């Protein structure tokens, strides 16, 4: 006699749901969304700086290898971050913005929705590629998408032309 091999509907649905969830989590970070909200291919690398005209901070500022006069590592020169723009320092977990001339702010790069890393600063917002959340460059408050909490502020100091982690 053959053993009973029937499987309950609940077991099949639970297994299918778990497999789907695992697949969705595996590819969630593989897509980005353009301004229309449609999926697009993920960039090969996260840009170090995104401003109205994309620029890259000076090599010493991007690596934090410049000498330290006071405070933490040098992130960038004040001239590297345009007014109304910002720069992402993924290796330090910080995004630095200049919402108004001479006013510099810093926030965590971790999206408050589901922990993805933000990857761009454009049009006055810090943008998360995973689910389309956008945050204000002024105070880190969510302006679009599913995120409900602001990006946490990070302490920085402006010492002459240098922007440093505090």
N, C-alpha and C positions, 0 to 999 in steps of 0.2 A: 504494500500500500504506500502511496506517496504522502509525505508529510504535508500538513496544511500550511500553505505559503501565502495566505491572504494577508494583506496589509490594510490597516484601517485608513480611511480617508484622512483622518486627523494626522496620522504619521506621514502620509504622502505630502499633505499640504505644509506641515511643519518643516519637512526636509527641503521641499521646493523653496519655501520662504527663506530658510537659512542660506541656501545656495545662492539665491538671488541677492540677498543682503550682502553676503560676502563678496559677490561679484561687483555690486554697486560700490561698496567701500573701496575695492581695489582700483576702480577706474575713476572715482570721484575727483581725485587730484589731477587727472589726465586731461581735463577739459578746462578751457577758460571761456568767458562770455564777453562778447563785444558789446557795444553800447545798445544794440538791439536785443540783447538777452539770448542770442542764439549761440549754441556751442561752437567753439573754434578750437583749432589745434593748440595745445599748450606750447608756450615758448620754450626753446631749447634751454635757456638760462633765465633766471630772474634778473631784470635790469637793476643795476646799482642805483640809478637815478632816473626818475621820470619827471620831466618838467614840460611846460608847453612846447618847448623844443627840446627833445631828449638830449641830455648831456651826461657825462660820467665824471664823478669827482676825481680830483688829483689822486695819483696812485698812493701817495703816503696817507691821504685822508681815508681812502677806501679800505686800506689794510689796517689802519690804526697803528702802523709801525713808526709813526713820527715820534720824536722825543716828547716827553711829557713835562711841561713846566709846572702845572698844577692840575689837580683833578684826575680824571680818567683818561683813557685813550682818545687821541684826536680822531674824530670821525670825518670831518671835512673842514674846508675853509668856508667862511660866510659867503664868499663869492660863488661857491659851487652850487648853492641852493637859491634858485630864483624866487622872486616874490610871487606868491600864489602857487608855488610848486613845492616839491620835496624830494628827498632821496631816501632810498631804502638800504639799510645796512643789515642784510640778512644774517651775516655771521655774528653780529652783535645783538640781533633781535630788536632793532630799533628803526623807526622811520622818523626823519627830521623834516619839518616843514617850516616855511616862512610865509605865514598868512598875510602879513603886512610888512612893509619895509622895516628891517631891523628887529623884527619880532620872530624869534625862533621857538618852535615847540617840538617836543619829541613824544612819541607814543610807541607802545609795543607793536610788533609786527604780527602778533597772533590775533586773528579774527575772534571776536567774542561769540560768534554763532556756533561754530564747531571746531575751532582751533586751527584752521588752515592759515598759512602764511600769506599776508597781503603781498601783492607783487607789482603794484603800480600806483603812481600819484599823478592824476590827470584831472583837468577841469575843476580843481579845487577840492577833490576828494581823494582819499586813500582807498584803493580798491582791492577786494578779495576775489580771486578767480574761481573759488569753489562754488559759491551759491549766489554771487552777485551783490554781496553787501558792500556798501560804500560808507565812508566815514569822513566827517569834516576835517579839513587840515587845521582848523582853528582850535577845536576842542576835542576832537576824536569822536564826537557824537555820531551815531548812525544816521545817514540821510536816505538810504535806500537798502532794499534787500531784507533778508530775514533777521539780521542781527538787531537786537533790542538794547544792548548795553554798549557804551562807548569803549573805544580802545583805551586801555590804561595808559596814563601819562608816565613818561620816563624822565628822570632828572638829567638835565644837561647844563653845561655852563658855556657861555660865550666869553672867551678870553682873547681880546683883540680880534684877530681874524679867524681864530680857531674855535671850532665847536667841539666840545669834549663831553664824554659821559661823565656825570658827576659822581 
